[in-house]
Amino acid sequence: MVLDFERELQEIYQKVEQLKRLYSLGDKEREKELRKAQREFLKKSKEIYSKLDPWERVLLARHPQRPHAVDYINLIFKNFIELHGDRCFGDDKSIVAGFAYFDTFPVVVIGQEKGRTTKEKMERNFGMPHPEGYRKAIRIAKLAEKYGMPVITLIDTPGAYPGIGAEERGQSEAIAQSLYTFGYLKVPSIAVVIGEGGSGGALALGVANRVLMLENAVYSVISPEGCAAILWKDQGKVKEASKALKLTAQDLLRLGVIDAIVPEPLGSAHWDHKRSARVLKYVLRKCLRELLQMKPEELVQERIRKFEKMGVFVEL
């Protein structure tokens, strides 16, 4: 899939990949041409991605080639052991959670996974967790606290699943319990919005000591389509809704909702998964180093103060 504003960039990218193949096959005379094409790609990507409007960032956050939670888990962490089930109803595959090593340090990783192929998307319910998914996340977060392991959450969901079955099994209660559990964890916690951060379904895993967002991720109380339908009664107003929602990483950093923006290589993460993972790993390492210096009580108090002051303003 190529977005409209990426078409020219895609042509240059294909040229770069073709020259790389020729060079790897022994055509060394292509090196100069390859370097020129790579510089052209970098220049064009900076030009395009520096001028994106909020709706275009929404499209990038939903890009089908964008790295997902499982991709980051495989690229950043070692020896990941996935745990299943909420010990109550079943196993929700839209939540991937388990133990892993970050460098040489044991951590717990909890991510929302949309799936890549049609079959995977169906199995993972397009990244929309059921109550049992949040209860699985709560269970594993409590294990992290028991064993003194930092918790890293990877957020990428349109929102919690709104179906009748999910409501019958206590969707709102599960989200509320997740907010409470993550809010009072006595271990370091880092939340990263890697794609879509939709409504309470994202916030359920977003209460952390450090909240990060990838450069082209979005984080909002409602989707632009839902906002347009409610406020304008018109699906064609998604651009206006995207701007009004202040859902980009740049907006949310200014508002104090997030702590830092993680840059995306080549303008957008879908061009190079490995490089994007390396950048995120560097930022995670820096955050963990800071948080591991704090005592359990300090971690809880800092987290509470952080979220209490959101939305507070002084009228002069």
N, C-alpha and C positions, 0 to 999 in steps of 0.2 A: 504494500500500500504506500502511495506517495501522496502527501498533502499538496494542495495547489501551490502553496508558497515555497515548496521544496523541489519542484520539478526541475528547475535549472540546476540546483545543487545535486540532484540525483544523477543528472547527465554527467556532471564532472566526477562524481563518485564512481560511476561505472567506468569512466575513462581511466581513473586512478587504479581501479581493480584490474582492468585489462593490462595496463602497463606493468603492474606488479607481477602478473602471471608471466608476461613475456620476459621480464627481468629475471624471474626465478628459473625460467627455462634456459637461461644462458645468454640472452640478448642484452649484454651489458651496455650497449650503445643507447639503450632506452633510459638509462639512469637520469640523465639531464632532463629529459622530457617528463619523467616520473616526478622528479623534485618540483618541477614547474607546476605540474598538475596538482600536486599536494598543496603547494603554496596558494594556488588559485582556489582550491577547495576551502582552505582555512579562511582566506580573505572573504570569500562569498558567504561562508557560514556565519562569520562574525557580523557581516552586513545584514543578513536575513534575520538571525535570531535576536539581534539587538533591537529590532523594530517591531517585535510581536505585540499584538494587542491581547487582552485577557482571553478572548475566545480562542485565539490561535494557540495559546498556552494550554487551554483545556484540551484541544485536539491533540497536542503533543503528549499530554499526560495520559491520554487514552490510546496512543499510537500502538498498533498491534505488535510492532517489533521492539517496543520498549522493554528493557529488562524488568522481570517480575521478581517477587520475593524469593522464589526458588533459585533463580539465576544468581541473585546476590548471595544467598546462603552458600551455594556451591563455589562461588568465586572468592568470597571473603573468609568464610569459616572452614574449619577442618574437623573431620570426624563427627559430622552432624548425625545425631541419633534422634529420629523423629518419634514422638510419643502420640498415642491416639486415644480418643474417647474422653467423655466427660464424667464417666462412672455413674451416669444417670439415664441417658437416653441413647446416645450413639456417637459416632465419629463424624464430625463435619470437616470435609476436605477443603473447604474454603479457608480454614485456619491451619497453617503448618507450624508446628511447634516442637521444640525439643532441646537437647543439650548439644553443645558444640565447643570447640576451642577457638578463641580469638587470639591469634598468635599462639602463645603458650598458656593463655589464661582461660579457665572454664567459664562459659556464659550460657545463658538461656536465650534462645532466639524464637520469637513468635511473629509470624508474618501472615498477611492476607494474600492469598494467591488466586488469580483470575483464571489461570490455565492458558495454554497456547493454542492447541488444536480444538476443533469443535467438540470432540469427545471429552477432552480435559475440561473445557469450559462448562460442559454439562455436569461433569462429576464435581467440579468445584463451585457450581452454582454462580458462575461469572464473578466470583469473588465477593458474593453477598452472604455473610455468615448467618447461620441460624443460632438460636439460643445455646444449643449444645456446643457450638464453636466458641462462643464467649466463655462458656463454663469450662471448656477445655483450656482456654487461655488462662483463666483464673486458677485452675488446678495447677498448671505448670508454673505460673508466677509464684504461687505459694511454695512450690518445691524449690524454686530459685531462692526464695527468702530463707527457707529451712537450711539450705546448704551454703548460704552466703555467696550466691552467684549473681553477678549483674544481669539485668534484663534488657534486651534490645528488641524493639518491635519495629516491624516494617509494614507501613500502612499503605494499602492500595485497594480501595473498595468504592463502588458507587454509593454504598450505604448498606445497612443491615437488611436482610431479606424481609419484605413486608407481607409475606403470605399469611393465610389464615392459620396454617399449622404452626408457623413460628410464633404468632401471637398467642395461640392456645398454649404453647409450651413456655410462655413467659419471656418474650423477647425484651420488653422494656425493663423487666426486673433483672434479666441477665446483663444488660448494658449498664444499668445502675450499679449492680454488684461489681462489675468490672471496673467502673470508674472509682469506686470506693477502694477496691483491692489494690489497684495500681497507684492510687493516691497515697496510700499508707504503707507501701512496701519499704522495708528497712534495708534495702540493697540499692545500689546505683541503677538508674533506669534511663534509657535513651530511646526516644521514638523518632522514626524517620519516615516522612511522607515521601514515598518513592514514585507515586503516580497520582491517582485520585484519592483525595481524602474527603469522603462524602458523609456528612451529617454525624449523628451519634454513633453510627456503625464504625466510623473512623476514630472518633473521640474516645470510644471505649478502650482503645489501645494507645491513646495519645497523651495520657496523663503521665508525664515523666519529668525527671530532673532537667534533661535537655531535649528540646523538640527541634528537630532539623527538617529541612525540606530541600529536595533536589530543585535545581534552578527552574525546571519547567513543570514541576508538580503543582497541583492545586489542592486547596483545603477550604471547605465551605460547609455551611449549615444546610444547603440544599443545592441540587444541580442547577445549572443555568436554565435548562429546559423546564424544570419544575418551577423555578422562580418566574420565568417568562409567562408560563401558563397561569400562575396565580395573580401576578401583578398586572400583566398586560393582556391576558386572555389570548395570547398570540405566540405560537412557537417560533415565529420568525424574529422575535425580539431577543434571541439568545445572546447576541453581542452586547446589547444594552444591559441585559441581566448580568452577564459576566463582569462587566465593568462596575456595576453597582455593588456586586457581592464582595468586592475586594478579596478575591480568592487566590491571587498569585503569591508566590513566595516573597516577592519584592514588597507587595502591599502588607503582608502579614508580619514581615520583619519590622516595617515602620510602625505597625500597630502594637508590637510587642507580644504577638501571639506565638511566634517562634523565636528561637535563639540564634539560628544561623542558616545561611543558604549554602548548600553544597553545589559547587560548580559542575556543570555537565560538559564533558570533553566534546570538541568539535561542534559545540552549540547545542547538541541534544544527545541524550544517553543512547538512543537506539542506533546511532552510527557505530558505536564501539562499546560493547558490554564490559569487556575486560578493563578498559581504561576508566570507565565510569565506576566500576567496582573498586579500583585502586584509589581513586579520589575519595570515595565514601569511606573506605577503610582507613585512610589517613585521618579524616575528620573524626571518625569513631574512636580511633586510638587516642587522639588528643583529648576528647571528652572523657573517655574512661580514665585516663591518667589523672585528670582533675578530680573526678568524682570518687575515685578510690582513696583519696586523701581524707575524705569526710567520714565522720562517724554516722552510724545508723540514724540516730535522733536528728542529726544535722541534715541528713538527706531528706527525711520526712518533712521537717520544718521548712526547708528551702523550697520543696515542691509545693507545699501548701501556700506559702507566701507568693510564689510565682503565679499560681492560678487565681488566688484571691484578688490580686491587683489588676487582673485583666478586665477591661471595660470600665475601670474606675477613672473618673476625670474630675478636674477642679474647674468650676465656673468662676471666672474673674469678673 
